[in-house]
């Protein structure tokens, strides 16, 4: 058997084979060198801001101003609730506020009036007590004076009775003498006149006693009235002394009225805010998606109405295996191949790595509590941000599949 390698033809093919092996080795080396400096995955999607528009009120939809896939600017009206019930609430709140303000004005005006009235009543009551006490003193002095006059009148009665008795005796003693003409008739007549005068003086003195007793009774009645007046004055003073507490109550009512005004103002502001919320506006620019309302539909507070997708700020979330992230760092260059755009590539960079694996954020995180442990390579979400100006036509849509490649060298 002849060895082909020793033949001339075999020897001529050896350089070709060696060259082919060397070329394959070089290509394998270059591929290994290039692949060692980058990490790629097909478990990646475009992500973006998706706002679920919902109403904060319940009511009937009377207008829908947008359609699916329509672009809207920030502040654009997208829907309108029936505002009539909320307008009635605003009108009622305004009326209640006006009533509260009127009550607060009246209560506030009453405070200075109450202060002035309290001071005046206190001075008047104090003066009334002092006047009543002075009246008691005057009445008591009048009683004492009347009693002194009665004593004097009684003494005069006794004195004049004694004089009248003596004059009567003188008349009786002189009567037989005048009959015998032992004394002059003139002397007897003088004695009789003196006796009559003494009796008249006694009657006058007794009249003074009666007048004195009447004066005492009148003075005592005045004293009783003065004491009653003083008692009423003291009672009025005690009542007036509670005026500061009454004034404090008046001030408290005024403060309560002011607080009710603030409460009604807050209620009016809430009613006006609810009326304003019947007009539903787009909070930011975006494209309307998943419109779920129609005119005439009754919605509840918090019910989703539509989604608003922002196409001006999108990024990529790539789920890399944990074994691929050894050399991945923030800021590294990334190329992003988009399946839906025929493999078109976009430039970007690594923004950040998630704080936990995707499994930890799942509804039912895996746990090994049975002892039958099987090691599974976990995936860590990596946020990749596009470079400015990469998508001027906004062709990238959240949810599109992409293949990002991170250049770690």
C-alpha positions as CSV (number, residue, x, y, z in Angstrom):
1,X,0.0,0.0,0.0
2,X,1.3,3.4,-1.0
3,X,1.2,6.3,1.5
4,X,-0.4,9.3,-0.2
5,X,1.5,11.7,1.9
6,X,4.7,10.4,0.4
7,X,3.5,10.8,-3.1
8,X,4.2,14.0,-5.0
9,X,0.4,14.8,-5.1
10,X,0.1,14.3,-1.4
11,X,3.0,16.4,-0.6
12,X,1.5,19.2,-2.8
13,X,-1.7,19.2,-0.7
14,X,-0.1,19.5,2.7
15,X,0.5,23.3,2.5
16,X,-3.1,23.8,1.6
17,X,-4.4,21.7,4.5
18,X,-2.0,23.4,6.9
19,X,-3.2,26.8,5.6
20,X,-6.8,25.9,6.0
21,X,-6.2,24.6,9.6
22,X,-4.3,27.8,10.4
23,X,-7.1,30.0,8.9
24,X,-9.7,28.2,11.0
25,X,-7.6,28.6,14.1
26,X,-7.1,32.3,13.4
27,X,-10.9,32.8,12.8
28,X,-11.7,30.8,15.9
29,X,-9.2,32.9,17.9
30,X,-10.6,36.2,16.6
31,X,-14.2,35.0,17.3
32,X,-13.2,34.0,20.8
33,X,-11.4,37.3,21.4
34,X,-14.3,39.3,20.1
35,X,-17.0,37.2,21.9
36,X,-15.1,37.4,25.1
37,X,-15.5,41.2,25.2
38,X,-19.3,41.4,24.8
39,X,-22.5,39.9,26.3
40,X,-25.7,39.4,24.4
41,X,-29.3,38.1,25.1
42,X,-32.5,37.8,23.2
43,X,-34.6,38.1,26.4
44,X,-35.1,41.8,26.1
45,X,-37.9,44.2,25.4
46,X,-38.5,47.9,24.8
47,X,-40.0,49.6,27.8
48,X,-41.5,53.0,28.4
49,X,-43.9,55.1,30.4
50,X,-47.5,53.8,30.2
51,X,-49.9,55.9,32.2
52,X,-53.3,54.5,33.0
53,X,-55.8,57.4,32.9
54,X,-58.6,57.0,35.5
55,X,-61.3,59.3,36.8
56,X,-61.2,60.4,40.4
57,X,-65.0,60.8,40.4
58,X,-68.0,58.8,39.5
59,X,-70.4,59.9,36.8
60,X,-71.7,59.5,33.3
61,X,-69.4,60.0,30.3
62,X,-70.9,62.8,28.1
63,X,-67.9,63.2,25.7
64,X,-64.9,61.2,24.5
65,X,-62.5,63.4,22.6
66,X,-59.9,60.9,21.5
67,X,-59.6,57.6,19.6
68,X,-57.2,54.8,19.9
69,X,-53.6,55.4,18.7
70,X,-54.2,59.2,18.6
71,X,-51.3,61.4,19.8
72,X,-52.2,64.0,22.4
73,X,-50.3,66.8,24.1
74,X,-50.2,67.5,27.8
75,X,-53.4,69.1,29.0
76,X,-55.5,67.9,26.1
77,X,-59.1,67.0,27.1
78,X,-59.7,63.3,26.5
79,X,-63.1,62.8,28.2
80,X,-65.8,64.7,30.0
81,X,-68.1,63.6,32.8
82,X,-71.5,65.0,33.3
83,X,-70.8,68.1,35.5
84,X,-74.3,69.0,36.6
85,X,-74.3,67.2,39.9
86,X,-70.9,68.7,40.8
87,X,-72.1,72.2,39.7
88,X,-75.0,71.9,42.2
89,X,-72.5,70.9,44.9
90,X,-70.5,74.1,44.1
91,X,-73.6,76.3,44.3
92,X,-74.6,74.7,47.6
93,X,-71.1,75.1,49.0
94,X,-71.1,78.8,48.0
95,X,-74.5,79.4,49.7
96,X,-73.3,77.7,52.9
97,X,-70.1,79.8,52.8
98,X,-72.2,83.0,52.5
99,X,-74.3,81.9,55.4
100,X,-71.3,81.1,57.5
101,X,-69.6,84.4,56.7
102,X,-72.8,86.3,57.7
103,X,-73.0,84.4,61.0
104,X,-69.3,85.0,61.6
105,X,-69.7,88.8,60.9
106,X,-72.6,89.0,63.4
107,X,-70.8,87.0,66.0
108,X,-67.7,89.2,65.6
109,X,-69.7,92.4,65.9
110,X,-71.2,91.1,69.1
111,X,-67.9,90.7,70.9
112,X,-67.0,94.5,71.2
113,X,-70.6,95.3,72.0
114,X,-70.6,92.6,74.8
115,X,-67.3,94.0,76.1
116,X,-68.7,97.6,76.3
117,X,-72.0,96.3,77.8
118,X,-70.1,94.2,80.4
119,X,-68.0,97.1,81.6
120,X,-71.1,99.4,81.7
121,X,-73.2,96.9,83.5
122,X,-70.5,96.2,86.1
123,X,-70.0,99.9,86.8
124,X,-73.8,100.4,87.1
125,X,-74.3,97.4,89.3
126,X,-71.4,98.5,91.6
127,X,-72.9,102.0,91.8
128,X,-76.3,100.5,92.5
129,X,-74.9,98.5,95.4
130,X,-73.2,101.6,96.8
131,X,-76.3,103.7,96.5
132,X,-78.4,101.0,98.1
133,X,-76.0,100.7,101.0
134,X,-76.2,104.5,101.4
135,X,-80.0,104.3,101.3
136,X,-79.9,101.7,104.1
137,X,-77.7,104.0,106.2
138,X,-80.1,106.9,105.6
139,X,-83.2,104.8,106.4
140,X,-81.6,103.5,109.6
141,X,-80.6,107.1,110.7
142,X,-84.2,108.2,110.0
143,X,-85.5,105.4,112.2
144,X,-83.2,106.4,115.0
145,X,-84.2,110.0,114.6
146,X,-87.9,109.1,114.7
147,X,-87.4,107.0,117.8
148,X,-85.5,109.9,119.5
149,X,-88.3,112.3,118.5
150,X,-90.9,109.8,120.0
151,X,-89.0,109.6,123.2
152,X,-88.9,113.4,123.4
153,X,-92.6,113.7,122.5
154,X,-93.4,111.1,125.2
155,X,-91.5,113.1,127.8
156,X,-93.3,116.2,126.8
157,X,-96.6,114.4,127.2
158,X,-95.7,113.5,130.7
159,X,-94.5,116.9,131.5
160,X,-97.6,118.6,130.1
161,X,-99.9,116.1,131.7
162,X,-98.2,117.0,135.1
163,X,-98.7,120.7,134.3
164,X,-102.4,120.1,133.3
165,X,-103.0,118.1,136.5
166,X,-101.5,120.9,138.6
167,X,-103.6,123.5,136.7
168,X,-106.8,121.4,137.2
169,X,-106.1,121.2,140.9
170,X,-105.5,124.9,141.1
171,X,-108.9,125.5,139.6
172,X,-110.6,123.1,142.0
173,X,-108.8,124.8,144.9
174,X,-109.8,128.3,143.8
175,X,-113.4,127.5,142.9
176,X,-114.7,127.6,146.6
177,X,-112.6,130.7,147.2
178,X,-114.2,132.5,144.2
179,X,-117.6,131.5,145.4
180,X,-116.9,133.1,148.8
181,X,-115.4,136.1,147.0
182,X,-112.2,135.5,148.8
183,X,-110.3,135.8,145.5
184,X,-110.9,137.9,142.5
185,X,-112.9,136.4,139.7
186,X,-110.1,137.4,137.4
187,X,-107.7,135.2,139.2
188,X,-110.0,132.3,139.0
189,X,-110.6,132.8,135.3
190,X,-106.8,132.9,134.8
191,X,-106.5,129.6,136.6
192,X,-109.3,128.1,134.4
193,X,-107.6,129.4,131.3
194,X,-104.3,128.0,132.4
195,X,-105.9,124.6,133.0
196,X,-107.5,124.7,129.5
197,X,-104.2,125.6,128.0
198,X,-102.5,122.8,129.8
199,X,-105.0,120.3,128.6
200,X,-104.6,121.6,125.0
201,X,-100.8,121.3,125.4
202,X,-101.3,117.7,126.6
203,X,-103.4,116.9,123.5
204,X,-100.8,118.5,121.3
205,X,-98.0,116.5,123.0
206,X,-100.0,113.3,122.5
207,X,-100.4,114.2,118.8
208,X,-96.6,114.6,118.6
209,X,-96.3,111.1,120.1
210,X,-98.7,109.7,117.5
211,X,-96.8,111.5,114.8
212,X,-93.5,110.1,116.1
213,X,-94.9,106.6,116.1
214,X,-96.1,107.1,112.5
215,X,-92.7,108.5,111.6
216,X,-91.0,105.4,113.1
217,X,-93.2,103.1,111.1
218,X,-92.6,105.0,107.9
219,X,-88.8,105.1,108.6
220,X,-88.8,101.4,109.3
221,X,-90.7,100.7,106.1
222,X,-88.2,102.8,104.2
223,X,-85.4,100.8,105.8
224,X,-87.0,97.5,104.8
225,X,-87.4,98.9,101.2
226,X,-83.8,100.1,101.3
227,X,-82.6,96.6,102.3
228,X,-84.7,95.0,99.6
229,X,-83.2,97.4,97.1
230,X,-79.7,96.6,98.4
231,X,-80.4,92.9,98.1
232,X,-81.5,93.3,94.5
233,X,-78.4,95.4,93.8
234,X,-76.2,92.7,95.3
235,X,-77.9,90.1,93.2
236,X,-77.5,92.2,90.1
237,X,-73.8,92.7,90.9
238,X,-73.3,89.0,91.3
239,X,-75.1,88.4,88.0
240,X,-72.9,91.1,86.4
241,X,-69.8,89.5,87.8
242,X,-70.5,86.5,85.6
243,X,-70.4,88.8,82.5
244,X,-66.7,87.9,81.8
245,X,-67.7,84.3,81.5
246,X,-70.5,85.3,79.2
247,X,-68.1,87.5,77.2
248,X,-65.8,84.5,76.9
249,X,-68.7,82.4,75.6
250,X,-69.5,85.2,73.1
251,X,-65.9,85.1,71.9
252,X,-66.0,81.3,71.7
253,X,-69.1,81.6,69.5
254,X,-67.3,84.1,67.3
255,X,-64.3,81.8,67.1
256,X,-66.5,78.9,66.2
257,X,-68.2,81.0,63.5
258,X,-64.8,81.8,62.0
259,X,-63.8,78.1,62.1
260,X,-67.1,77.3,60.3
261,X,-66.2,79.9,57.6
262,X,-62.9,78.2,57.1
263,X,-64.6,74.8,56.9
264,X,-67.1,76.1,54.4
265,X,-64.3,77.6,52.3
266,X,-62.5,74.2,52.3
267,X,-65.8,72.5,51.3
268,X,-66.2,75.1,48.4
269,X,-62.6,74.5,47.3
270,X,-63.3,70.7,47.3
271,X,-66.5,71.1,45.3
272,X,-64.8,73.4,42.8
273,X,-62.0,70.9,42.5
274,X,-64.4,68.0,41.9
275,X,-66.2,70.1,39.2
276,X,-62.8,70.8,37.6
277,X,-62.0,67.0,37.7
278,X,-65.1,66.3,35.6
279,X,-62.9,67.4,32.7
280,X,-60.3,64.6,32.2
281,X,-57.1,65.8,30.7
282,X,-53.9,64.1,29.5
283,X,-51.2,64.6,32.2
284,X,-48.4,64.4,29.6
285,X,-47.9,64.0,25.9
286,X,-48.3,60.5,24.5
287,X,-50.4,58.1,22.3
288,X,-53.8,56.9,23.4
289,X,-54.1,53.1,23.7
290,X,-56.7,50.7,25.1
291,X,-59.6,53.2,25.2
292,X,-62.3,51.5,27.3
293,X,-65.0,54.1,27.5
294,X,-67.9,55.3,25.4
295,X,-70.4,58.2,25.6
296,X,-73.2,57.4,28.1
297,X,-71.1,54.9,30.1
298,X,-71.3,55.2,33.9
299,X,-67.9,55.0,35.5
300,X,-66.8,54.8,39.1
301,X,-64.0,56.6,40.9
302,X,-60.7,55.0,40.1
303,X,-62.0,53.1,37.0
304,X,-59.4,52.9,34.2
305,X,-60.5,54.8,31.1
306,X,-57.5,54.5,28.7
307,X,-53.8,54.1,28.6
308,X,-51.4,56.9,27.5
309,X,-48.1,55.6,26.1
310,X,-45.1,58.0,25.9
311,X,-43.0,57.3,22.8
312,X,-40.5,60.0,23.4
313,X,-38.8,58.3,26.4
314,X,-38.3,54.6,25.9
315,X,-35.5,52.3,27.1
316,X,-34.6,48.6,27.0
317,X,-34.9,46.1,29.8
318,X,-32.7,43.1,29.1
319,X,-32.7,40.0,31.3
320,X,-29.1,38.8,31.3
321,X,-28.0,35.6,33.0
322,X,-26.2,36.2,36.2
323,X,-23.2,34.4,34.7
324,X,-23.0,37.1,32.0
325,X,-22.8,40.1,34.4
326,X,-19.3,39.6,35.7
327,X,-17.8,42.4,33.7
328,X,-20.9,44.5,33.0
329,X,-20.7,48.0,34.4
330,X,-22.8,51.2,34.2
331,X,-22.0,53.3,31.1
332,X,-20.8,50.5,28.9
333,X,-21.6,50.8,25.1
334,X,-24.6,48.7,23.8
335,X,-25.9,48.0,20.4
336,X,-29.6,47.1,20.2
337,X,-30.9,45.0,17.3
338,X,-34.7,45.4,16.8
339,X,-36.5,42.4,15.4
340,X,-39.6,44.4,14.4
341,X,-37.5,46.9,12.3
342,X,-35.8,44.3,10.2
343,X,-32.7,44.0,12.5
344,X,-32.0,47.8,12.6
345,X,-29.5,48.6,15.2
346,X,-29.6,51.4,17.8
347,X,-26.8,52.7,20.0
348,X,-27.2,53.0,23.8
349,X,-25.4,52.4,27.1
350,X,-26.0,50.5,30.3
351,X,-27.9,52.7,32.7
352,X,-28.2,50.4,35.8
353,X,-28.6,46.9,37.0
354,X,-31.7,45.8,39.0
355,X,-31.4,45.4,42.8
356,X,-32.7,41.8,42.6
357,X,-33.3,39.1,40.1
358,X,-36.5,38.9,38.1
359,X,-37.6,35.8,40.1
360,X,-37.7,37.8,43.3
361,X,-40.2,40.2,41.8
362,X,-42.5,37.5,40.5
363,X,-45.9,36.8,42.1
364,X,-44.7,33.6,43.7
365,X,-41.0,33.8,44.3
366,X,-39.3,30.4,44.2
367,X,-38.3,28.8,47.5
368,X,-36.4,25.6,48.2
369,X,-38.0,24.2,51.3
370,X,-38.2,20.5,50.2
371,X,-34.5,19.7,50.0
372,X,-34.8,18.7,46.3
373,X,-32.6,21.6,45.2
374,X,-31.8,22.2,41.5
375,X,-29.6,25.1,40.7
376,X,-31.1,27.4,38.1
377,X,-29.2,30.2,36.5
378,X,-31.1,33.4,37.4
379,X,-31.6,36.4,35.2
380,X,-31.0,40.0,36.3
381,X,-32.8,42.9,34.6
382,X,-30.4,45.5,33.1
383,X,-31.7,48.9,32.1
384,X,-30.3,50.1,28.8
385,X,-30.8,53.7,27.7
386,X,-30.7,54.8,24.1
387,X,-28.3,57.5,23.0
388,X,-29.9,60.9,22.2
389,X,-31.4,61.2,18.7
390,X,-31.5,57.4,18.0
391,X,-35.2,57.2,17.5
392,X,-36.4,60.6,16.0
393,X,-39.4,58.9,14.3
394,X,-40.5,57.2,17.5
395,X,-40.6,53.7,15.8
396,X,-39.7,51.9,19.0
397,X,-42.8,50.7,20.9
398,X,-42.9,49.4,24.5
399,X,-43.0,45.6,24.4
400,X,-41.0,45.1,21.2
401,X,-38.4,42.3,21.3
402,X,-34.8,43.4,20.8
403,X,-31.3,41.8,21.0
404,X,-28.9,44.0,23.0
405,X,-25.2,43.4,23.0
406,X,-23.1,44.9,25.8
407,X,-19.4,45.7,25.0
408,X,-17.5,45.0,28.2
409,X,-14.1,45.8,26.7
